[in-house]
Amino acid sequence: MRKATAITCVFLDVGGVLLNNGWDHHARRRAAKNFRLDWAEMDYRHNLNFATYEEGKLTLEEYLARVVFYQKRAFTRAQFERFMFDQSKPYLKMIETFAHLASSGLQNERHP
């Protein structure tokens, strides 16, 4: 019988695990409606740029310049960013679970 291997590290994605998927298509659709943007154009531009943004090859400012602020708008970048950030909501039970796990005192036998 094989000896069980201790779990020493847990990797997780923040979006969809500790937080909701804050900038998913539902949130983008709400943004398009709230700011009176053309949803199809915004979605198309998002799909062209988001992977590059997620890889860290675009800043948020560059992403928004390509997706929203490629033309003059009746609202500010700060207003749009505030709306965007407000879409992220915590999954409190998951945060609590991982906080409990982190403070449980479980340690790697080789590195107490």
matplotlib code that plots the C-alpha trace (Angstrom):
import matplotlib.pyplot as plt

x = [0.0, 1.3, 1.9, -0.4, 1.3, 0.7, -0.8, 1.7, 0.4, -2.9, -3.2, -6.4, -7.8, -9.2, -11.9, -14.6, -13.1, -12.6, -14.4, -17.1, -16.1, -16.3, -15.8, -17.7, -20.1, -23.0, -21.0, -19.9, -23.4, -24.5, -21.7, -22.8, -26.3, -25.4, -23.0, -25.0, -22.3, -22.8, -22.7, -21.6, -18.8, -17.7, -17.8, -15.9, -13.2, -13.1, -12.6, -9.7, -7.9, -8.8, -6.4, -3.5, -4.7, -5.0, -1.5, -0.2, 0.8, -1.7, -2.4, -6.0, -5.6, -4.5, -7.3, -9.9, -8.4, -8.9, -12.3, -14.1, -12.1, -11.1, -13.4, -14.6, -17.2, -19.8, -18.4, -14.9, -12.5, -12.8, -16.6, -16.2, -13.5, -15.6, -18.5, -16.1, -14.6, -18.0, -18.9, -16.4, -18.1, -16.4, -17.4, -17.3, -17.6, -14.7, -12.6, -13.5, -12.6, -9.2, -8.5, -9.3, -7.1, -4.2, -4.5, -5.2, -1.6, -1.1, 2.5, 4.8, 6.7, 10.0, 9.4, 7.6]
y = [0.0, 3.4, 6.0, 9.0, 12.2, 15.3, 18.3, 21.1, 23.7, 24.8, 26.9, 28.6, 31.2, 34.3, 35.0, 32.3, 30.9, 33.7, 36.3, 36.0, 36.3, 40.1, 41.1, 38.2, 38.7, 39.5, 42.4, 43.7, 43.6, 45.6, 48.1, 48.4, 49.1, 51.5, 53.5, 53.2, 51.4, 49.2, 45.7, 43.9, 46.3, 46.2, 42.4, 42.1, 44.5, 42.7, 39.3, 40.7, 42.1, 40.3, 37.3, 39.7, 41.7, 38.6, 37.6, 40.9, 42.2, 45.1, 47.4, 48.1, 51.5, 50.0, 47.4, 50.1, 52.4, 49.6, 48.3, 51.4, 54.7, 54.3, 57.3, 60.2, 59.2, 61.1, 59.5, 59.4, 56.5, 56.8, 56.3, 53.3, 51.7, 52.2, 50.4, 47.7, 47.1, 47.1, 44.0, 41.9, 40.3, 38.1, 34.5, 34.8, 31.0, 30.2, 33.0, 31.6, 28.1, 29.1, 31.3, 28.4, 26.0, 28.5, 28.9, 25.3, 24.6, 21.9, 21.9, 20.1, 17.6, 18.6, 22.4, 23.0]
z = [0.0, -0.9, 1.8, 1.4, 0.3, 2.5, 0.7, 1.2, -1.2, -2.7, -5.8, -6.6, -8.9, -7.2, -9.8, -9.4, -6.2, -3.6, -5.7, -8.3, -11.9, -11.6, -15.2, -16.9, -19.8, -17.4, -15.8, -19.2, -20.5, -17.4, -18.1, -21.7, -20.6, -17.8, -19.9, -23.1, -25.0, -28.1, -26.5, -29.7, -30.3, -26.6, -26.5, -29.7, -28.5, -25.1, -26.8, -28.8, -25.8, -22.6, -22.8, -23.3, -20.3, -18.2, -19.1, -17.8, -21.2, -21.0, -18.1, -17.1, -18.7, -22.0, -21.9, -21.3, -24.0, -26.5, -25.3, -24.1, -24.5, -28.1, -28.7, -26.5, -23.9, -21.8, -18.7, -17.2, -16.9, -13.1, -13.3, -15.5, -13.4, -10.2, -11.9, -13.1, -9.7, -8.0, -10.0, -7.9, -4.9, -2.3, -1.7, 2.0, 2.8, 0.5, 2.0, 5.5, 4.4, 3.0, 6.1, 8.3, 6.3, 6.4, 10.2, 11.0, 12.0, 9.3, 8.4, 6.1, 8.1, 6.5, 7.0, 10.3]

ax = plt.figure().add_subplot(projection="3d")
ax.plot(x, y, z, "-o")
ax.set_aspect("equal")
plt.show()
